[in-house]
Amino acid sequence: MSRTAARSRARAAARLAAVQAMYQHEMEGIKIPQLLTEFHHHRLGATIEDVEYADADIAFFDDLVSGTEARLAEVDRLIAARLSSGWSFDRLDKPMKAILRVGTYELLARNDVPVGAAISEYVDVADAFYERREKGFVNGILDAVAKDVRGASVAPVQQPAGD
């Protein structure tokens, strides 16, 4: 496996773990430092129920979890601003909140990650929890958030030159 592929796989594992950590944080109210310690000792570096965490990028995981929590009010406002009228943030179920929160934080704070790659990764995470409709929802919300937070840095899709 190439270094780039290994890094991509390690970051994908970190994203899935970060979403699960934020879900657990909301469900159980575990403080972030304790949660990070639990994941470091019991999940990252292991395979649990066919989910591979062995290659997770731990520093990236830590940033996603700690950063999401630190900027939670800002993250939630960005998500809520992109929901359809008549939908409130509170209507989202907890797994969806966790996916959108971590994805939004990454788009907001990790300019080293291309927009398309980040969105695609969280659509893949959504695939572990939901059906097609919800994956489209994650894609649409994160795409709209990316336009809000990255503005002009969102690369336009290149159309093939016509004759």
FILUM-399724 format. One record per residue: chain; x, y, z of N, C-alpha, C, O in turn; residue in three letters. Coordinates in nm, 3 decimals, decimal comma, m for minus. Last residue first. Example, Ala and Ser with C-alpha at 12.3 -4.5 7.8 and 13.67 -1.06 7.14 Angstrom:
2
A; 1,285; m0,225; 0,708; 1,367; m0,106; 0,714; 1,290; 0,003; 0,787; 1,341; 0,114; 0,804; SER $
A; 1,319; m0,569; 0,780; 1,230; m0,450; 0,780; 1,320; m0,330; 0,780; 1,424; m0,332; 0,846; ALA $
//
This chain:
163
A; m1,632; 2,143; m2,851; m1,584; 2,180; m2,985; m1,657; 2,300; m3,037; m1,630; 2,345; m3,148; ASP $
A; m1,556; 2,198; m2,498; m1,642; 2,159; m2,610; m1,582; 2,200; m2,742; m1,491; 2,283; m2,746; GLY $
A; m1,379; 2,061; m2,229; m1,386; 2,166; m2,333; m1,467; 2,114; m2,449; m1,450; 2,000; m2,494; ALA $
A; m1,550; 1,945; m1,940; m1,466; 1,919; m2,056; m1,486; 2,029; m2,162; m1,596; 2,080; m2,180; PRO $
A; m1,549; 2,141; m1,642; m1,625; 2,082; m1,752; m1,531; 2,056; m1,869; m1,442; 2,136; m1,894; GLN $
A; m1,460; 2,108; m1,312; m1,411; 2,142; m1,447; m1,493; 2,068; m1,552; m1,505; 1,945; m1,548; GLN $
A; m1,621; 2,246; m1,041; m1,606; 2,125; m1,122; m1,566; 2,168; m1,262; m1,631; 2,254; m1,323; VAL $
A; m1,435; 2,479; m0,842; m1,547; 2,445; m0,930; m1,516; 2,317; m1,008; m1,401; 2,286; m1,036; PRO $
A; m1,323; 2,442; m0,510; m1,288; 2,434; m0,652; m1,410; 2,401; m0,736; m1,482; 2,306; m0,706; ALA $
A; m1,353; 2,665; m0,265; m1,420; 2,545; m0,314; m1,397; 2,541; m0,465; m1,446; 2,628; m0,538; VAL $
A; m1,256; 2,908; m0,205; m1,158; 2,800; m0,211; m1,222; 2,668; m0,255; m1,151; 2,571; m0,278; SER $
A; m1,461; 3,088; m0,178; m1,394; 3,082; m0,308; m1,295; 2,967; m0,318; m1,254; 2,930; m0,428; ALA $
A; m1,587; 2,925; 0,095; m1,616; 3,022; m0,009; m1,545; 2,995; m0,140; m1,566; 2,891; m0,203; GLY $
A; m1,565; 2,785; 0,323; m1,445; 2,790; 0,238; m1,463; 2,885; 0,120; m1,366; 2,921; 0,054; ARG $
A; m1,809; 2,812; 0,452; m1,685; 2,830; 0,527; m1,559; 2,839; 0,442; m1,459; 2,894; 0,485; VAL $
A; m2,016; 2,786; 0,257; m2,019; 2,891; 0,358; m1,882; 2,917; 0,419; m1,842; 3,033; 0,435; ASP $
A; m1,939; 2,561; 0,116; m1,951; 2,688; 0,043; m1,952; 2,805; 0,140; m1,897; 2,911; 0,111; LYS $
A; m1,960; 2,375; 0,326; m1,830; 2,401; 0,262; m1,832; 2,533; 0,186; m1,735; 2,609; 0,191; ALA $
A; m2,236; 2,375; 0,368; m2,147; 2,426; 0,473; m2,011; 2,461; 0,413; m1,953; 2,565; 0,446; VAL $
A; m2,316; 2,248; 0,130; m2,360; 2,386; 0,159; m2,272; 2,450; 0,266; m2,238; 2,568; 0,255; ALA $
A; m2,193; 1,999; 0,169; m2,160; 2,079; 0,051; m2,198; 2,225; 0,075; m2,121; 2,315; 0,043; ASP $
A; m2,324; 1,912; 0,400; m2,180; 1,941; 0,406; m2,135; 2,022; 0,285; m2,045; 2,105; 0,297; LEU $
A; m2,588; 1,883; 0,298; m2,559; 1,975; 0,409; m2,412; 2,011; 0,411; m2,378; 2,129; 0,422; ILE $
A; m2,551; 1,691; 0,089; m2,608; 1,823; 0,064; m2,576; 1,924; 0,173; m2,540; 2,038; 0,143; GLY $
A; m2,441; 1,466; 0,224; m2,372; 1,529; 0,111; m2,421; 1,672; 0,090; m2,340; 1,764; 0,075; ASN $
A; m2,648; 1,410; 0,404; m2,514; 1,445; 0,454; m2,437; 1,518; 0,344; m2,374; 1,620; 0,370; VAL $
A; m2,848; 1,345; 0,214; m2,868; 1,454; 0,308; m2,733; 1,503; 0,362; m2,707; 1,623; 0,365; PHE $
A; m2,743; 1,118; 0,096; m2,764; 1,237; 0,015; m2,782; 1,361; 0,101; m2,736; 1,470; 0,066; GLY $
A; m2,759; 0,951; 0,316; m2,627; 0,981; 0,259; m2,636; 1,105; 0,172; m2,546; 1,189; 0,175; LYS $
A; m3,033; 0,932; 0,345; m2,958; 1,003; 0,446; m2,818; 1,038; 0,398; m2,763; 1,142; 0,434; GLU $
A; m3,092; 0,775; 0,116; m3,153; 0,907; 0,135; m3,072; 0,992; 0,234; m3,047; 1,110; 0,210; ARG $
A; m2,958; 0,524; 0,154; m2,919; 0,618; 0,049; m2,970; 0,761; 0,074; m2,896; 0,857; 0,054; ARG $
A; m2,935; 0,462; 0,511; m2,965; 0,425; 0,373; m2,927; 0,540; 0,280; m2,870; 0,641; 0,322; GLU $
A; m2,682; 0,455; 0,774; m2,806; 0,493; 0,709; m2,818; 0,436; 0,568; m2,727; 0,374; 0,514; TYR $
A; m2,434; 0,385; 0,881; m2,548; 0,402; 0,971; m2,683; 0,412; 0,900; m2,786; 0,382; 0,959; PHE $
A; m2,242; 0,373; 0,688; m2,235; 0,272; 0,793; m2,359; 0,274; 0,883; m2,387; 0,177; 0,953; ALA $
A; m2,291; 0,597; 0,538; m2,328; 0,468; 0,480; m2,325; 0,357; 0,585; m2,396; 0,257; 0,573; ASP $
A; m2,168; 0,795; 0,681; m2,315; 0,786; 0,688; m2,363; 0,651; 0,635; m2,463; 0,597; 0,682; ALA $
A; m1,907; 0,751; 0,592; m1,940; 0,725; 0,733; m2,091; 0,708; 0,747; m2,138; 0,618; 0,817; VAL $
A; m1,941; 0,840; 0,326; m1,906; 0,699; 0,353; m1,936; 0,662; 0,498; m1,985; 0,552; 0,524; ASP $
A; m1,988; 1,104; 0,379; m2,094; 1,029; 0,311; m2,068; 0,879; 0,333; m2,161; 0,802; 0,355; VAL $
A; m1,739; 1,164; 0,481; m1,853; 1,164; 0,574; m1,977; 1,101; 0,510; m2,062; 1,049; 0,582; TYR $
A; m1,580; 1,141; 0,247; m1,553; 1,057; 0,364; m1,673; 1,051; 0,459; m1,704; 0,944; 0,512; GLU $
A; m1,687; 1,343; 0,083; m1,697; 1,202; 0,043; m1,676; 1,108; 0,161; m1,745; 1,007; 0,174; SER $
A; m1,605; 1,570; 0,227; m1,747; 1,539; 0,210; m1,766; 1,392; 0,175; m1,852; 1,325; 0,232; ILE $
A; m1,321; 1,548; 0,204; m1,388; 1,548; 0,335; m1,534; 1,508; 0,321; m1,582; 1,422; 0,394; ALA $
A; m1,284; 1,560; m0,075; m1,239; 1,442; 0,002; m1,311; 1,435; 0,135; m1,357; 1,328; 0,176; ALA $
A; m1,385; 1,814; m0,136; m1,445; 1,693; m0,194; m1,408; 1,568; m0,118; m1,492; 1,479; m0,099; GLY $
A; m1,205; 1,983; 0,010; m1,348; 1,979; 0,036; m1,411; 1,848; m0,013; m1,482; 1,781; 0,061; VAL $
A; m0,890; 1,859; 0,128; m0,975; 1,909; 0,019; m1,124; 1,888; 0,050; m1,162; 1,787; 0,109; PRO $
A; m0,735; 1,961; 0,419; m0,814; 1,853; 0,360; m0,901; 1,911; 0,249; m0,979; 2,003; 0,275; VAL $
A; m0,625; 2,184; 0,523; m0,533; 2,092; 0,459; m0,606; 1,977; 0,391; m0,545; 1,902; 0,314; ASP $
A; m0,817; 2,314; 0,665; m0,799; 2,356; 0,527; m0,699; 2,270; 0,451; m0,688; 2,280; 0,328; ASN $
A; m0,995; 2,242; 0,901; m0,886; 2,165; 0,841; m0,872; 2,197; 0,692; m0,910; 2,118; 0,606; ARG $
A; m1,215; 2,387; 0,995; m1,084; 2,405; 1,057; m0,967; 2,336; 0,988; m0,851; 2,368; 1,015; ALA $
A; m1,447; 2,338; 0,840; m1,423; 2,468; 0,900; m1,276; 2,488; 0,937; m1,219; 2,594; 0,913; LEU $
A; m1,441; 2,070; 0,776; m1,448; 2,169; 0,668; m1,410; 2,309; 0,719; m1,347; 2,387; 0,647; LEU $
A; m1,438; 1,965; 1,037; m1,327; 1,940; 0,946; m1,325; 2,041; 0,832; m1,220; 2,093; 0,795; GLU $
A; m1,688; 2,054; 1,135; m1,563; 2,100; 1,197; m1,446; 2,081; 1,101; m1,363; 2,171; 1,086; TYR $
A; m1,854; 1,908; 0,962; m1,853; 2,054; 0,958; m1,726; 2,109; 1,021; m1,664; 2,201; 0,967; THR $
A; m1,797; 1,644; 1,046; m1,773; 1,687; 0,908; m1,766; 1,838; 0,894; m1,680; 1,890; 0,823; GLY $
A; m1,886; 1,657; 1,310; m1,744; 1,630; 1,284; m1,709; 1,674; 1,141; m1,603; 1,733; 1,118; VAL $
A; m2,163; 1,719; 1,263; m2,077; 1,803; 1,347; m1,929; 1,781; 1,315; m1,855; 1,878; 1,294; ARG $
A; m2,261; 1,512; 1,101; m2,259; 1,650; 1,051; m2,167; 1,739; 1,132; m2,100; 1,827; 1,077; LEU $
A; m2,224; 1,292; 1,277; m2,164; 1,294; 1,144; m2,151; 1,437; 1,093; m2,045; 1,478; 1,047; ILE $
A; m2,380; 1,374; 1,501; m2,237; 1,346; 1,515; m2,165; 1,351; 1,380; m2,057; 1,409; 1,370; ALA $
A; m2,637; 1,396; 1,389; m2,571; 1,514; 1,448; m2,420; 1,492; 1,455; m2,342; 1,580; 1,421; LYS $
A; m2,678; 1,127; 1,322; m2,670; 1,228; 1,217; m2,602; 1,354; 1,269; m2,518; 1,412; 1,200; MET $
A; m2,690; 1,007; 1,579; m2,584; 0,970; 1,484; m2,567; 1,073; 1,372; m2,454; 1,103; 1,332; PRO $
A; m2,921; 1,153; 1,688; m2,785; 1,169; 1,742; m2,675; 1,120; 1,648; m2,572; 1,188; 1,637; LYS $
A; m3,141; 1,308; 1,445; m3,107; 1,206; 1,544; m2,958; 1,216; 1,580; m2,881; 1,281; 1,509; ASP $
A; m3,278; 1,636; 1,431; m3,182; 1,539; 1,380; m3,154; 1,433; 1,487; m3,144; 1,466; 1,606; LEU $
A; m3,427; 1,821; 1,566; m3,499; 1,708; 1,504; m3,405; 1,602; 1,450; m3,447; 1,489; 1,424; ARG $
A; m3,257; 2,026; 1,641; m3,297; 1,928; 1,743; m3,372; 1,808; 1,686; m3,379; 1,704; 1,752; ASP $
A; m3,251; 2,188; 1,419; m3,134; 2,106; 1,449; m3,170; 1,995; 1,547; m3,119; 1,883; 1,537; PHE $
A; m3,563; 2,174; 1,245; m3,474; 2,231; 1,346; m3,359; 2,135; 1,369; m3,369; 2,015; 1,342; SER $
A; m3,735; 2,254; 0,956; m3,651; 2,155; 1,024; m3,566; 2,227; 1,126; m3,505; 2,330; 1,095; TRP $
A; m3,854; 2,471; 0,847; m3,942; 2,373; 0,909; m3,866; 2,262; 0,980; m3,924; 2,184; 1,055; GLY $
A; m3,627; 2,493; 0,579; m3,719; 2,561; 0,670; m3,819; 2,457; 0,722; m3,862; 2,368; 0,649; SER $
A; m3,345; 2,273; 0,592; m3,464; 2,324; 0,527; m3,553; 2,395; 0,628; m3,554; 2,362; 0,746; SER $
A; m3,025; 2,374; 0,717; m3,141; 2,285; 0,719; m3,260; 2,351; 0,651; m3,272; 2,474; 0,652; LEU $
A; m2,824; 2,558; 0,735; m2,840; 2,488; 0,607; m2,954; 2,387; 0,605; m2,977; 2,321; 0,504; ARG $
A; m2,814; 2,651; 0,991; m2,839; 2,749; 0,885; m2,865; 2,682; 0,750; m2,923; 2,745; 0,661; ALA $
A; m2,735; 2,424; 1,131; m2,874; 2,470; 1,143; m2,909; 2,568; 1,031; m3,022; 2,567; 0,982; ALA $
A; m2,458; 2,424; 1,069; m2,546; 2,314; 1,025; m2,691; 2,363; 1,023; m2,762; 2,344; 0,923; ILE $
A; m2,372; 2,660; 1,194; m2,349; 2,639; 1,050; m2,441; 2,531; 0,994; m2,494; 2,545; 0,884; LEU $
A; m2,444; 2,608; 1,462; m2,506; 2,721; 1,388; m2,490; 2,703; 1,237; m2,584; 2,727; 1,161; ARG $
A; m2,273; 2,393; 1,521; m2,419; 2,372; 1,521; m2,491; 2,485; 1,447; m2,589; 2,459; 1,377; ASP $
A; m2,024; 2,527; 1,506; m2,053; 2,414; 1,418; m2,204; 2,394; 1,407; m2,258; 2,380; 1,297; VAL $
A; m2,051; 2,709; 1,719; m2,030; 2,758; 1,582; m2,067; 2,650; 1,481; m2,134; 2,677; 1,381; GLU $
A; m2,075; 2,528; 1,933; m2,181; 2,627; 1,907; m2,172; 2,680; 1,765; m2,274; 2,694; 1,697; ALA $
A; m1,829; 2,376; 1,913; m1,961; 2,315; 1,896; m2,071; 2,416; 1,864; m2,152; 2,391; 1,776; LEU $
A; m1,557; 2,400; 1,929; m1,629; 2,494; 1,842; m1,773; 2,451; 1,819; m1,833; 2,485; 1,716; ARG $
A; m1,479; 2,197; 2,100; m1,439; 2,335; 2,131; m1,519; 2,438; 2,050; m1,545; 2,548; 2,098; ALA $
A; m1,576; 1,967; 1,968; m1,631; 2,007; 2,098; m1,601; 2,154; 2,128; m1,688; 2,226; 2,176; GLU $
A; m1,413; 1,971; 1,741; m1,558; 1,973; 1,727; m1,622; 2,021; 1,857; m1,710; 2,106; 1,855; THR $
A; m1,159; 1,950; 1,860; m1,197; 2,069; 1,785; m1,347; 2,082; 1,767; m1,402; 2,191; 1,778; GLY $
A; m1,164; 1,693; 1,973; m1,143; 1,811; 2,057; m1,188; 1,939; 1,988; m1,250; 2,025; 2,050; SER $
A; m1,215; 1,536; 1,736; m1,300; 1,529; 1,855; m1,287; 1,656; 1,939; m1,387; 1,720; 1,971; VAL $
A; m1,012; 1,615; 1,554; m1,153; 1,615; 1,515; m1,244; 1,617; 1,637; m1,341; 1,693; 1,641; LEU $
A; m0,777; 1,580; 1,707; m0,816; 1,712; 1,660; m0,964; 1,717; 1,624; m1,033; 1,813; 1,659; ASP $
A; m0,781; 1,300; 1,745; m0,784; 1,391; 1,860; m0,828; 1,531; 1,819; m0,908; 1,593; 1,890; ASP $
A; m0,761; 1,215; 1,474; m0,877; 1,181; 1,556; m0,891; 1,279; 1,672; m0,998; 1,333; 1,696; PHE $
A; m0,503; 1,311; 1,419; m0,617; 1,362; 1,342; m0,747; 1,336; 1,419; m0,832; 1,424; 1,429; PHE $
A; m0,354; 1,155; 1,595; m0,350; 1,302; 1,608; m0,468; 1,365; 1,535; m0,527; 1,462; 1,584; ALA $
A; m0,413; 0,896; 1,495; m0,455; 0,936; 1,629; m0,455; 1,087; 1,646; m0,548; 1,142; 1,707; ILE $
A; m0,531; 0,748; 1,232; m0,441; 0,861; 1,257; m0,486; 0,924; 1,389; m0,584; 0,997; 1,393; ASP $
A; m0,574; 0,396; 1,248; m0,630; 0,531; 1,266; m0,520; 0,633; 1,295; m0,428; 0,606; 1,372; ALA $
A; m0,526; 0,131; 1,202; m0,441; 0,227; 1,134; m0,488; 0,372; 1,153; m0,444; 0,460; 1,079; ASP $
A; m0,720; m0,007; 1,350; m0,578; m0,032; 1,373; m0,490; 0,077; 1,314; m0,387; 0,111; 1,373; ALA $
A; m0,984; m0,014; 1,324; m0,931; 0,110; 1,381; m0,779; 0,104; 1,391; m0,716; 0,200; 1,437; TYR $
A; m1,222; m0,166; 1,138; m1,077; m0,156; 1,151; m1,037; m0,018; 1,201; m1,052; 0,082; 1,132; GLU $
A; m1,487; m0,357; 1,233; m1,447; m0,220; 1,203; m1,299; m0,207; 1,236; m1,257; m0,234; 1,348; VAL $
A; m1,566; m0,608; 1,319; m1,527; m0,593; 1,179; m1,495; m0,450; 1,138; m1,476; m0,423; 1,019; ASP $
A; m1,584; m0,560; 1,601; m1,701; m0,591; 1,520; m1,678; m0,560; 1,372; m1,759; m0,495; 1,307; GLU $
A; m1,284; m0,394; 1,597; m1,400; m0,423; 1,681; m1,520; m0,443; 1,589; m1,554; m0,355; 1,510; ILE $
A; m0,946; m0,394; 1,611; m1,056; m0,423; 1,519; m1,172; m0,467; 1,606; m1,162; m0,565; 1,680; THR $
A; m0,727; m0,126; 1,726; m0,797; m0,255; 1,737; m0,893; m0,274; 1,620; m0,918; m0,181; 1,543; ALA $
A; m0,634; 0,127; 1,725; m0,535; 0,020; 1,730; m0,596; m0,118; 1,737; m0,525; m0,217; 1,753; GLY $
A; m0,885; 0,260; 1,926; m0,784; 0,287; 1,823; m0,673; 0,183; 1,838; m0,625; 0,156; 1,948; LEU $
A; m1,003; 0,135; 2,162; m1,059; 0,124; 2,026; m0,955; 0,146; 1,918; m0,938; 0,063; 1,829; ARG $
A; m0,876; 0,158; 2,411; m0,965; 0,045; 2,386; m1,017; 0,032; 2,243; m1,069; m0,073; 2,206; HIS $
A; m0,704; 0,380; 2,436; m0,670; 0,253; 2,501; m0,754; 0,134; 2,457; m0,708; 0,021; 2,465; HIS $
A; m0,819; 0,586; 2,287; m0,678; 0,553; 2,269; m0,646; 0,414; 2,323; m0,569; 0,340; 2,262; HIS $
A; m1,081; 0,591; 2,392; m1,059; 0,551; 2,252; m0,914; 0,512; 2,229; m0,887; 0,414; 2,159; PHE $
A; m1,024; 0,678; 2,657; m1,093; 0,552; 2,632; m1,069; 0,502; 2,490; m1,039; 0,385; 2,470; GLU $
A; m0,904; 0,928; 2,605; m0,828; 0,821; 2,670; m0,892; 0,685; 2,645; m0,822; 0,588; 2,616; THR $
A; m1,124; 1,063; 2,494; m1,002; 1,042; 2,415; m0,919; 0,928; 2,473; m0,870; 0,842; 2,400; LEU $
A; m1,293; 1,062; 2,720; m1,334; 0,994; 2,597; m1,212; 0,964; 2,508; m1,199; 0,855; 2,454; LEU $
A; m1,154; 1,225; 2,895; m1,180; 1,086; 2,932; m1,215; 1,003; 2,808; m1,172; 0,889; 2,795; GLN $
A; m1,162; 1,469; 2,751; m1,034; 1,404; 2,784; m1,050; 1,256; 2,821; m0,968; 1,173; 2,781; PRO $
A; m1,456; 1,506; 2,726; m1,369; 1,480; 2,611; m1,234; 1,418; 2,651; m1,195; 1,320; 2,588; ILE $
A; m1,680; 1,335; 2,946; m1,593; 1,449; 2,917; m1,492; 1,410; 2,809; m1,448; 1,295; 2,801; LYS $
A; m1,984; 1,186; 2,857; m1,845; 1,164; 2,899; m1,762; 1,285; 2,857; m1,772; 1,332; 2,743; ILE $
A; m2,254; 1,180; 2,796; m2,200; 1,297; 2,864; m2,058; 1,281; 2,914; m2,015; 1,354; 3,004; GLY $
A; m2,377; 0,984; 2,650; m2,339; 0,952; 2,787; m2,281; 1,069; 2,865; m2,261; 1,059; 2,986; GLU $
A; m2,448; 1,098; 2,400; m2,535; 1,000; 2,465; m2,506; 0,985; 2,615; m2,597; 0,975; 2,696; MET $
A; m2,236; 1,270; 2,335; m2,372; 1,323; 2,349; m2,463; 1,227; 2,425; m2,545; 1,270; 2,506; GLU $
A; m2,022; 1,088; 2,336; m2,017; 1,208; 2,420; m2,158; 1,263; 2,442; m2,195; 1,299; 2,554; HIS $
A; m2,101; 0,911; 2,137; m2,092; 0,863; 2,275; m2,090; 0,981; 2,372; m2,151; 0,974; 2,479; GLN $
A; m2,076; 1,086; 1,919; m2,205; 1,023; 1,949; m2,207; 0,978; 2,096; m2,302; 1,004; 2,169; TYR $
A; m1,805; 1,134; 1,929; m1,897; 1,246; 1,951; m2,038; 1,195; 1,980; m2,111; 1,256; 2,058; MET $
A; m1,711; 0,874; 1,873; m1,677; 0,939; 2,000; m1,773; 1,054; 2,030; m1,819; 1,069; 2,143; ALA $
A; m1,807; 0,833; 1,614; m1,853; 0,747; 1,722; m1,825; 0,809; 1,859; m1,906; 0,798; 1,951; GLN $
A; m1,661; 1,032; 1,484; m1,807; 1,037; 1,482; m1,862; 0,951; 1,596; m1,954; 0,993; 1,666; VAL $
A; m1,402; 0,931; 1,531; m1,441; 1,063; 1,584; m1,592; 1,078; 1,587; m1,647; 1,131; 1,684; ALA $
A; m1,406; 0,689; 1,389; m1,391; 0,686; 1,534; m1,434; 0,819; 1,596; m1,495; 0,820; 1,703; ALA $
A; m1,429; 0,795; 1,129; m1,533; 0,707; 1,182; m1,526; 0,702; 1,334; m1,629; 0,711; 1,401; LEU $
A; m1,183; 0,939; 1,119; m1,313; 1,006; 1,104; m1,426; 0,922; 1,162; m1,510; 0,973; 1,236; ARG $
A; m0,992; 0,736; 1,146; m1,001; 0,841; 1,248; m1,134; 0,914; 1,240; m1,193; 0,948; 1,343; ALA $
A; m1,033; 0,596; 0,909; m1,056; 0,528; 1,037; m1,072; 0,631; 1,150; m1,155; 0,614; 1,239; ALA $
A; m0,951; 0,797; 0,731; m1,089; 0,745; 0,725; m1,124; 0,675; 0,856; m1,235; 0,694; 0,908; ALA $
A; m0,682; 0,819; 0,802; m0,772; 0,932; 0,827; m0,918; 0,887; 0,822; m1,000; 0,935; 0,900; ARG $
A; m0,590; 0,573; 0,715; m0,575; 0,610; 0,856; m0,668; 0,725; 0,893; m0,725; 0,729; 1,002; ALA $
A; m0,639; 0,591; 0,441; m0,708; 0,489; 0,520; m0,704; 0,522; 0,669; m0,802; 0,501; 0,741; ARG $
A; m0,461; 0,797; 0,378; m0,603; 0,813; 0,351; m0,685; 0,715; 0,435; m0,788; 0,751; 0,491; SER $
A; m0,219; 0,675; 0,444; m0,261; 0,795; 0,516; m0,411; 0,817; 0,499; m0,481; 0,852; 0,595; ARG $
A; m0,218; 0,467; 0,257; m0,215; 0,434; 0,399; m0,262; 0,554; 0,482; m0,337; 0,538; 0,578; ALA $
A; m0,210; 0,613; 0,019; m0,325; 0,526; 0,047; m0,332; 0,492; 0,195; m0,441; 0,488; 0,253; ALA $
A; 0,040; 0,736; 0,052; m0,080; 0,817; 0,037; m0,205; 0,736; 0,069; m0,294; 0,784; 0,139; THR $
A; 0,213; 0,518; 0,059; 0,202; 0,605; 0,177; 0,076; 0,689; 0,172; 0,011; 0,710; 0,274; ARG $
A; 0,059; 0,220; m0,084; 0,138; 0,343; m0,091; 0,120; 0,426; 0,035; 0,024; 0,407; 0,110; SER $
A; 0,086; m0,118; 0,000; 0,000; 0,000; 0,000; 0,090; 0,124; 0,000; 0,187; 0,130; 0,076; MET $
//
